[in-house]
Amino acid sequence: MSLFNEFSKGVIRENPLFRLVLGCCPALAITTSVENGLGMGAAFTGVLVASNIAISAMRNIIPDSVRIPAYIVIIAAFVTMTDQLMHAFTPALYTSLGIFIPLIVVNCIILGRAEAFANKNSIIPSIFDALGMGVGFTLALVLVCSFREVLGAGTFLGMPVLPGSTPAILMILPPGGFITLGCLLGLLNKFQKKSA
Amino acid sequence: MRDIIKLALFLLTVTGVAGAGLSYVNGLTGPLIEKQILQQKIDGFKEVYPQGDKVENESANYLKDPHDPGLKEVNIAYRNGIPAGVIYAVESKGYSGPISLLAGFDIATAKITAIKILSQRETPGLGAKAQESSFQDRYKNKNSAEALEVTKKAPARENQIEAITASTITTKAVTKAVNAAREHFTIHFAKAKQPGLIRPGGTQDEPI
């Protein structure tokens, strides 16, 4: 498979949120504003690229029987570093994402890519795989965020877009997350079936 | 047996390397994070008591007696070396988590200068409106002598605070925190007729 294919499969064909339905926890919890979505996507992509590189580089020396604990340690280390870097350099974003930065550790997409891709492929394809998955997840988050922020707060990236209307607060509350994600998944499945 | 030792050693190496990497990043970001937290605090102080030129944490002097558990810090703002204002860090329980805020008081006028919500986890669109200045301004210039009350209608009396629509619990939590600070302020600072009576360090002179 070409490198571009490794990249693009994560964006569309195997989009982690919409096609693999992984990473739902952050996708439901932090998608209240587009800014959160971009921040979470960036943090996630950074961790995924770093962990894919590390795991791919060590794929021949990690003993099979302890690979999962080894992956978790590697991922947790990168997440903690990201957490501290964000705390130091982007404090506002750090505050609004809160607990969901440390929770990237248990994000199943990252462990999933380690297990399904990085431990079988060399470093360069692993980087492209990580970038593709990261971009795919970020786009998916931003899509969910856009619906929720516009409908729930009447703003897009903080700028008012629906002047004179009362935003539906429900959309930025937890039920709004489930409603949006459910509707988007349903619609995507409908179109997928048609084109197939 | 040899296998177990080999695996354990491998994991030990991985965790060791990860730990080393973490300590490096921590050394890099630790001071920055500390600076940021301090800066946020200083900015907060400036917002609730803009007239001070120096703020000192004097909790050790003022919080040694039994006090409201919500009171976390007592900071004194000095102007030209004389205590001019008091800034309290207070916490109380909101609708969905702790609310922490700063409340500033002016010693000369015995009034609330401003409050600032530092962190809260209230419902977005409802209680989270407490973070907006339109709400926090409702506490401005309130007299510190009288306990503040929450009202659901337009405030009729000076000591009333209009609740955020559909978020009375949040408003009450904020008001409770401000009241705790207000009470402490009335006991320790408002009685002193001139601000000069309180010296840095918190000891009070004999009445002249």
Interface residues (C-beta under 8 A of the other chain):
Chain A: T32 I61 I62 P63 S65 V66 P69 A70 V73 I74 A76 A77 T80 M81 Q84 L85 H87 A88 F89 P91 T95 G152 A153 P167 I169 I172 L173
Chain B: K6 L7 F10 L11 V14 T15 A18 G19 G21 L22 V25 N26 L28 T29 G30 L32 I33 Q36 Q40 S119 T123 P124 G125 L126
